[in-house]
Amino acid sequence: MAGHDGSMAEPAHWSRHLPPETEPASVDLLARVSLPAAWAANWRAAPDRPVLRDVDGTWVGGGELLERTEAVAGRLSHAGARPGDRIVVSGAPSVSLVVAHAAALRMGLVVVPVNAAYSEREIEAIVTDSRPTAAVVDRPEMQGWMRTLGVEMVSGIEVELPDGPVPTLDTVASDDPALLPYTSGTTGRPKGALLSHGNLLASAEALLITWRWTSEDRLILALPLFHIHGLGVGVHGTLLAGASAILQGRFDVESVLDVAGSGEATMFFGVPTMYARLAEADGAGRLGNLRLCVSGSAPLSPEMHRRIEERCGQRILERYGMTETVMLVSNPYDGERRAGAVGFPFPGVELRLAAENAEIEVRGPNVFSGYFERPDATAESFTDDGWFRTGDIGAVDDDGYVSIVGRAKELIISGGYNVYPREIEDLLRAQPGVVDAAVVGMPSEEWGEVVTAYLEGSADLDADSAVAAASTELAPYKRPRVVHRVDALPRNAMGKVVRGDLRPPD
């Protein structure tokens, strides 16, 4: 449980994630200094070991990754890139994308991962803010935008630049900058969260400990590689563990189930929308062959937990993280994976709930130091004593499990009462015919905000009846007063509902 200040920093809590033979005091998350140095050491130690299977089915081993990353680093250095420079990396999942990313980190560049589906307007905002020296992108039109915006070195994802001598590699320090992912910008212009090599390493090391990730594991990786989930968890963890991954060009239900059913993989990481589709597929039980399935990036409802266990034979392990912190909290590998909760802080993570509003605050070697060239935003995001304000409202039960009640900025105040959408959404998702649900507050002269529900479902869904059934378990002030049925809720690339895009159907 939380201490007198809301803290869950004590090792007695996060040590629940450790194997029995491990002492909390023996865990040094920064011992290997940086991810790229650890990756290179793994590749040298086992040059013939398969590491990544490309989307065309070709396997690439450690020795080839060493050679390819050195060659790309030589080209970027020859073209003028220097340690500390920013480089945009954007493309569909592939070994070439991972090579470009790893090469940049090995030579000390700061990678700016970008969604390959972004528009020119979205690209301009990120490039203007980050001022990259180079861009490695697979879309020809995006290459053109980069040149128009003044980026000096622009190439395709294979880095088709003249060869040059291999620069000094793998010498970065833990506090050197490594990754500059941008927040979605739904509440203003995007902010770059500047993560250090130590932030990335500490989180990846904690993943290996918590999920018992070893060199014998093989991950089905169907997530996009511009996001912390696919990149900072899937790729970084795989390479650090000396494990292997099967890259998927996109998420395809049958492809994932085929690989899971073949026995050649041990893990799958996904988002709730992926699991919903897997649970409805023919042969969903093939997912049960895997030793671990992890869900993140959006809440997984208790009803979906039950459905997946029933259909797939998997008890999903749900976890919680952010762009600014990588991973923070996870349900235990050994022990109860509690539906509706995200578990206990990872090794090295300290967590507390703010006294005034129960906002989750965290600190640890995984937590970034601030937003790129945004001192005001940085100051607002940290408490006076150095804890990062996540913006998520949390709760801790008597067993120490952390749960996410909702986002502070999603709080609805209706008739003077505080309403958190998550509670209502979970009840709505449990109703027959409801695929998904989103609850928001709409302006109201009478109530200040009126609780409004959007229900995703087929045309024959009786949305009013579904809300009425769920409302029997809600206090009157929490019950949705306006209800809309929609064919599909608006989502971003990671499956999160974009609440700002919710509109009543015509």
N, C-alpha and C positions, 0 to 999 in steps of 0.2 A: 504494500500500500504506500501511498504518498506519506512523506514525513510532515513535520509541522509546517514546512514551507511549500508543501506539494511535491517535494523532491522524490524521485525514485532512483537516486544515484547509487544506492548501496549495492555492492556486488552480490549480496544475497538474492537480489531480484534478477539481475541480468545473468547471473551465473547459472540460472535455470537453462540457459541456452547451451551451456558448455558440456562436452562429453564428461562422464563421471571422473575420468582420470586427470582432468585439467583443473588446475588451481587458477582462480581469477587473477591472482597476483602475477602469474607467469605469462599472461597475455600481453604481448607488446605489438600493437597494431601497426607501428611504424618501423619495425625492425628492418624491413626490406627497402626502406627509404622511398622508393617510387615504383609504380606499376611497370613502366617500360623497362627498368633495370631487371625487375623480377621476371617479366616475360622473356626477355632476351636470355636470361640465365636458364629458364625452363627449356627454351628452344635449343640452346647449345647442349644441354644435358641429354636431350632426346630428339636429335635432328630428324629421325625417321618416324617419329610418332605422329599419327594423324591428328590434326588440331581442328581444322575447319573443313566442312564439306560445303562446296559452293552450290549455288542454286542449280547448276547444270549437273550436279552429282559428282563432280571432281573433288577428290580429297587433297588437301594441302598440309604438309607436315612442318615441323618446327624449323628444319634446315632451310626450307624454301621461304618461310616467313622471315627468317633472318636475312636471307639474300635480297628478297623483294623490298623489305623495309629499308635496308641499307641503300639499295639502288634509288628508291624514291627520295630518301633523305639527301642523297648526293645531287639529285636533280633540283630539288628545292633550294638547297644551299648554293648550288652553282648559279641559280637564277636570282639569288640575292636575299633569300629568307634567312633570318637570324634569330637566335633564341630570344624569346619574349615577344616576337611578332605574332599577330593573330592570323589564322588561316581558316577560311570557311571550308567545311567538308560537308557535302550533301549528295545523297544518291540513294537508290534502292539498295536493300541489303545484298551484299556480295563480299567475297574475299577481298576484292580490290578496294572496296570502301574501308574494310578493316585495316588493310595494309597502309592506306593513306593516313588513316587515323593514328595507327601505331607509329608510323615513320615520323609523323609530326611531333608526337609526344617524345619519342626517343631523342630528337634533336633539340627539344626545348621550346618548340612552338606552342602557342595557345590555340587549341582547336575550338572553333565556333561551329557546333553541329547545327544544321539547318534542315528543316522539313523540306523534302524534295518537291512537295506539292504547293509550296508557298507561291503567292502571287508576286508580281513586280512591286507592288506597294509594300508588302510585308518584307520582301528582300531589302528594299531601299531603307526601311526603318532599321534593320539590323546592321547593314553595311555602314550606314551613316554613323551609327553609334559606335560600332566596334572598330571601324577603320582597318580592315584586314590588309595585309601585304599580299596575300595569295588566296586563291579560291580553287578548290578541286571539286567540281560539280558535274553531274552526269547529264543534265538537261541542257541542250544547246541554247534554248532561249534564256536560261538562267546564266549561262556563260556570257551571253550578250549583255544582260543586265549588269553583270559584274564589271565588264569592260566600260560600259557607259557610266557606271558609278565611280570609275577611276581606280579599280583594283589592278595592280601592276602585273601580277602573274595569275593567269587564268588557264586552267586545263581541264580536260575530261577526267573521269574517275581513275583512269590508268596513269595519270600524270605524264602526259606525252610532252615532256620537256627534255632539252639536251642533257646527256649524262654529265656528271661531274664527280670529283673525288668525294669519298664518304667523309662527312664532317665528324667531329667528336660527338659520340652518342652516349646516352645513358648516364649522364653526369648531373642531372637535375637534382636539386635538394627538395626535401619534403615541403618546404614552404614556398617553392617556386610555383607560379601560376601554370595551370594545365588545361582547364576546360572553361569555356564561356558560353554555357547554354542560356538562351533567352526565355523569360517567362512569356506566357501567352499574350499578355497585354490587354486582357479583358477589362481591366480597370484603369487603363491609361496606356501610354507608350511602353513597349516592351523594355524590361530591365535585364541586363546581363548579370547572371550570378557567377562571380569569379571563383572557381573552385581550384584549390591547390593540388599538387601531386599527393600531398599528405592526406587531404580530404578524401580523394579517390581511393588511395591505398587503404586507409583505415576502414572505410566502408566495405571494400572488397574483402579484406581480411576477416571482418566480422561476419560477412556472408558465409565464408568458407567454414568458420567455426559453427555458426548457428544452424546451417542447413546440412552439415556433415558433407560438404562438397569436396570431392577428392579427384585425383587424376583418373580414376576409373569411371567417372561420370560422363555421360553424353547428353547434352541439352538439345531439345528441339526448340530452335530459336525462330519464332514467327513474328516477333515484334519489330517495329521500325527501329533503325539504328541511329536516329537523331535525338532520341529521348533517353532520359536517365534510366528508364526501365529496361529498354533493349540494349543500350550502350553501356551505361554505368553499372548495371547488374549482370545482364546476359553476357556481353562480350568481355567486360573487365574481369568478372568472376571466373569465366571459363579459362581465360588466358593465365590468370594468376594461379588457379588450381592445377595448371598443367593438364586440364581436362580437354574435352572436345565438344564441338557444337555442329549441329546440322542447320545451316542457314536456309530459311524459307524466303522466297522473294516476296511473298505476301501470305497472310493467314488463309489457309484453305482447310476446311474441316476434315475432308477425306484424307488429305495428305498427312495431317497431324496424326489422325487415327491409324493410318497405314504404318507410319514410322513407329508409333507407340505399340501397335500390335505385332510388329516384326521382332521385337525384343532387342533392337540395336540401340535404344535410347533409354535413359533412366530418369530424365527430368523434363518438365515443360513449365514455362512461365507465361502467363497470359493475363488478360483483363476480363472483367465480368462478361462483356458482350461475347468474347470468345468462348468462355465456359458455357454460356447459355446456349450457343449454337452446337457445341460439342455434346451437351447433354441431350439435345433433341435429335441427334443424328442416329442413323442405323449403325449398330455396332459400337455404340458409345462405350461399352464395357472394355474396349481395347485400351482406353486410357488407364484402366486399372493395372496395367502391366508396369507402369512407371513407379519409381520409388517415391517421387516427390512432385507435386503440382502446386505452384505458388500463384496467388492472385494479388494484383495491386493496381495502382493508378486510379481506381474508383472503388466505391464500396461494393462488397459482395453481400447481398441480403441473406439473412438466415434461411429464407425459403429456397434461395438458389443453392446454398450450402447443402441443404437436405436433398434437393433435386439431383445435384451432381453426385452425391454419395450414393443415392438410390440407383441412378442410371449408369454411372461410370465406375463405381467402386472406389472412389477417391475421396478422402477427407482433405479438402483443400486447406493449404496453409496460407492464411492471409497476413499481409505485412503492410507497413506504412512508411512512406518516404516522401521526399520533396526534392525539387530541383536544387534548392539551396543547401540541402543537407545529405543528399543521396539517401541511404536507408537509415531509419530511426528505430522502428519497433517491429517485432515479428512474433507471431504465435510460435510456440515451442515445437521443435522437431520431435522430441520425446515428451509426451504428455498431451494434455487436452488441447486440441485446436478449436478454440471456442468461437462459434458462429456469432457474428455481430461485434466481435472484439478484434483488435489488431495485435494483442499480446503484450510482450514485455520489451523494454528497451534492449537494443543490441549491445553486445560488449563495447564498452567505451562511451556509450551514450548516457547522458544524464537528462532526466525529464522531470518537469514539475508542472503543476496547474496554477495559473495566476489566481490569486485570492479574489480579485474583483469580478472575474467573468469566466473562470475555468479554462482560459485559453492555454493550449499546450505550449510550453516554453522548453527549449532544449539547448544543450551545449555538449561539446565533445570534439575529438580530432576530425570528425567527419563534417563538421559544420563550417560553412564558408565564412570568410571574413567580411564580406560586403558586396554590394552591387557595383559593377564597373562604372567608375567615374560618376557615382550618384551618392555623394555623402549624405544628403538629406534623407533619401530613401533608406540608406543603411542605418542612419541614426534612429529613424522611426521603427526599424525592424528589430532592434536590440534593446534590452532593458539596460538600466543604468549599471547593473552588476554583470552584464555580459551574456545574458541568455537570449537566444533567438526566438522571436515571437512567430510562431508558425501560422497564425491566423485560423487555426482549427480549435474548436471547442471540444474538450475531452472530458472523460470520466474515468475513474479507476475503481474497480469493484473490490470486494473484500478479499479476493484471491490475488489481487495485484494486476489483473488484466486491464490494459488500457483500451478504451473504445473511443471512437470519434463520434461526437454528437452532431456536429455540423460545422460549417464555416462561419466565422464571426461576421463576415460580410454578407452571408446568406440569411442571417437572423431576420425573422419577420416579427414586427411589433404590431399586433392587431388588438385594438381595444385596450392598449396598455399592457398586454401580456406578451411575453417572449415565446415565440414559436420556432422550433428548429425543424427544418424540412425533413431531415433524415428519418426521424421517428415515423412521420406520416408516410413517407415514401416506402419504408419497409412494410408497413401494413397494406399499402395499396398493391405492392408487387405480389403479395400473397393471395390476392383475389383471383379467381378463375378468369382466364382470358386476358389478364393484364401482362403484357410483355415487359414493360418498364414504366416508371413513373417519375415525374419531377414536380416539386411543389415550390412555388415562389410567392412573393408578396406583391400585389398590384395596388397602386395608389387608390385610396378611398377616402372621401370626405368624412364619412361616418366613422370608419374604423381606423383611419390612418393608413393601414394596409389591410387588404382582404386576402385571406389564404386561398390560393388558386392552384388547382391540380391539373396537370397535363398527363394523360394516360395514353401510352402507346399500346395499340392493339388493332385487331382487324375491324372491319366496318360493322360487324355484328356485335361488337363489344358494347354492353350497356354501361357506360362510364358512370352514370349517376347511381346505378345500383351498386357498382363496385365501391364507390366512395361512401355510399350509405352503409354498406356492410363493414368497411374499415372504420367508419366513424363511431361505431358502437364501442370501440376500445379507446376512444379519444375524448378528452374533456371538450366541452362545447366550443371553447375559443380556438381549439386546434383544428376543428373540422373544416375542410374546404367548403367555401361558399360558392365558388365558381369552378366549373369542371369543363375540361375540353378533351375530346378524344382526338388523337393524331395518329397518322400512319407510322411516323417515325419521329423520335425526339432528335433535335440537332445535336451532333456529337463532333468532337475533334478527333484527330488521328489516333488518340489513345483510348477512345471510347468514352471519354467523359462528356456528360451532357453540358452543352454551352447554354447556360441559363439566360444569358443576355439575348440569345437568338430565339427564345420561345415566343411564339406569336399565336393568337387564336386562329384556328382554321377558317378559311373563307366560307 
